Amino acid sequence: GNLKPETSNNYNWGAIWEPTKDTSFGIDFYRIKQKDIVSTDDFNFILRNPDRYPGQVIRSAIDNRVVSIAAKYINLSLVETRGFDVDASHRISLGDAGKLTLRANYSYIESYLFTLAEGEPPTEAVNSNVFATFPRYRGNISAAWERGNWTVQLSNRHIAVYQQSAATALPQQLDVGYSDRQDLFVRYGSSKNLVLTTSIINLRDTPPPFDGAAGNRYATSLYDLKGRYINVGASYSFK
């Protein structure tokens, strides 16, 4: 009954520069601040500090394992994040061999502050898995070749290293490694309205980096276990 409404202040600005008709650069800065967020104290924080939460951690009388953790909704201070996104593209004419388009886009999180529990100072979450999993930067680069009815694109998805904030089996894991995954896309569009496509996702069948503190031993918010997979499609439009 004592909850207050959440409030937020968002700021962002960006710019696009096109030095030639075939080249462009863009950058977008942002800062987001949310206050009086309605949430609960972090369950791990409650578990580590039971004296501050009398009666809220219930354990089994048989083996002392945790049966339940109680937490009420409160206005849990703030979340504040800032960073920037950049993108660039450049087209190259190959004459009779078609054209090549190079693209890159990257996201950089400078800071992500959040509150673990009421009365606690904000915690920095970037570059760790202390709260959620927040690598400092990630991005994608690609090269697309086009000639006649054909388009072939190869891209690389990159996710940076982040620090291991939780206890893991000895020897203690300090960092969770980076990831680079490649995707291949091929499209053929005929003059008779037929379009054929093939894509190979995770071309090299790269597994997610090992995270010793994650339940599935990898960060499910960033990765999956699909491995390499192929999509094939065809369409025909009647006009």
Residue pairs with C-beta under 8 A, 6 or more apart in sequence:
3 38
3 73
3 74
3 75
4 36
4 75
5 36
6 34
6 35
6 36
6 37
6 38
6 75
7 34
7 35
7 36
8 32
8 33
8 34
8 35
9 32
9 33
10 30
10 31
10 32
10 33
11 30
11 31
11 32
12 28
12 29
12 30
12 31
13 28
13 29
14 26
14 27
14 28
14 29
15 26
15 27
16 24
16 25
16 26
17 24
17 25
17 26
18 24
18 25
19 25
22 90
22 91
22 92
23 88
23 89
23 90
23 91
24 88
24 89
24 90
25 86
25 87
25 88
26 86
26 87
26 88
27 84
27 85
27 86
28 84
28 85
28 86
29 82
29 83
29 84
30 81
30 82
30 83
30 84
30 85
31 80
31 81
31 82
32 79
32 80
32 81
32 82
33 78
33 79
33 80
34 78
34 79
34 80
35 77
35 78
36 75
36 77
36 78
37 75
37 76
37 77
37 78
37 79
37 115
38 73
38 74
38 75
38 76
39 73
39 74
39 76
40 71
40 72
40 73
40 74
40 76
41 53
41 71
41 74
41 76
41 116
41 117
41 118
42 116
42 117
42 131
43 69
43 71
45 116
45 117
45 120
46 52
46 53
46 56
46 57
46 69
46 71
46 117
47 57
47 66
47 69
49 117
50 56
50 57
52 117
53 70
53 71
55 70
56 69
56 70
56 71
57 66
57 68
57 69
57 70
58 66
58 67
58 68
58 69
58 70
59 65
59 66
59 67
60 66
60 67
74 118
76 115
76 117
76 118
77 115
77 118
77 122
78 113
78 114
78 115
78 122
79 112
79 113
79 114
79 115
80 111
80 112
80 113
80 122
81 109
81 111
81 112
81 113
82 109
82 110
82 111
83 107
83 108
83 109
83 110
83 111
84 107
84 108
84 110
85 105
85 106
85 107
85 108
86 104
86 105
86 106
86 108
87 103
87 104
87 105
87 106
88 103
88 104
88 105
89 101
89 102
89 103
89 104
90 101
90 102
91 99
91 100
91 101
91 102
92 99
92 100
92 101
92 102
93 99
94 100
94 145
94 147
97 147
98 145
98 146
98 147
98 148
98 150
99 145
99 146
99 147
100 143
100 144
100 145
100 146
101 143
101 144
101 146
102 141
102 142
102 143
103 140
103 141
103 142
103 143
103 144
104 139
104 140
104 141
104 142
105 139
105 140
106 137
106 138
106 139
106 140
107 137
107 138
107 139
108 136
108 137
109 126
109 134
109 135
109 136
109 137
110 126
111 124
111 126
112 124
112 125
112 126
112 131
112 134
113 122
113 123
113 124
113 125
114 122
114 123
114 125
114 131
115 121
115 122
115 123
116 123
116 131
123 130
123 131
125 131
125 132
125 134
126 134
126 136
127 134
127 135
127 136
127 162
127 163
128 134
128 162
128 163
128 164
128 165
129 162
129 163
129 164
129 165
129 166
129 176
129 211
129 213
129 214
129 219
130 165
130 166
132 221
133 162
133 211
133 219
133 221
133 222
134 162
135 159
135 160
135 161
135 162
135 222
136 160
136 162
137 160
138 157
138 158
138 159
138 160
139 157
139 158
140 155
140 156
140 157
140 158
141 155
141 156
141 158
142 153
142 154
142 155
142 156
143 153
143 154
143 155
144 151
144 152
144 153
145 151
145 152
145 153
149 188
149 189
149 190
149 191
150 186
150 187
150 188
151 185
151 186
151 187
151 188
151 189
152 184
152 185
152 186
152 187
153 184
153 185
153 186
154 182
154 183
154 184
154 185
155 182
155 183
155 185
156 180
156 181
156 182
157 179
157 180
157 181
157 182
157 183
158 178
158 179
158 180
159 178
159 179
159 222
159 223
160 178
161 175
161 176
161 177
161 178
162 175
162 176
163 174
163 175
163 176
164 172
164 173
164 174
164 175
164 176
164 211
164 212
164 213
165 213
166 212
166 213
167 213
168 212
168 213
169 212
173 210
173 211
173 212
173 213
176 209
176 210
176 211
176 219
177 209
177 210
178 209
179 206
179 208
179 209
179 222
179 223
180 206
181 202
181 203
181 204
181 206
182 202
182 203
182 204
182 206
183 199
183 200
183 201
183 202
183 203
184 199
184 200
184 203
185 197
185 198
185 199
186 197
186 198
186 199
187 195
187 196
187 197
188 195
188 196
188 197
189 195
189 196
193 236
193 237
193 238
193 239
194 234
194 235
194 236
195 233
195 234
195 235
195 236
196 233
196 234
197 231
197 232
197 233
197 234
198 230
198 231
198 232
198 233
199 230
199 231
200 228
200 229
200 230
201 226
201 228
201 229
201 230
201 231
202 226
202 227
202 228
202 229
203 228
204 228
205 227
205 228
207 218
207 225
207 227
208 218
208 219
208 222
208 223
208 224
208 225
209 218
209 223
210 217
210 218
211 217
211 218
211 219
214 220
216 225
218 225
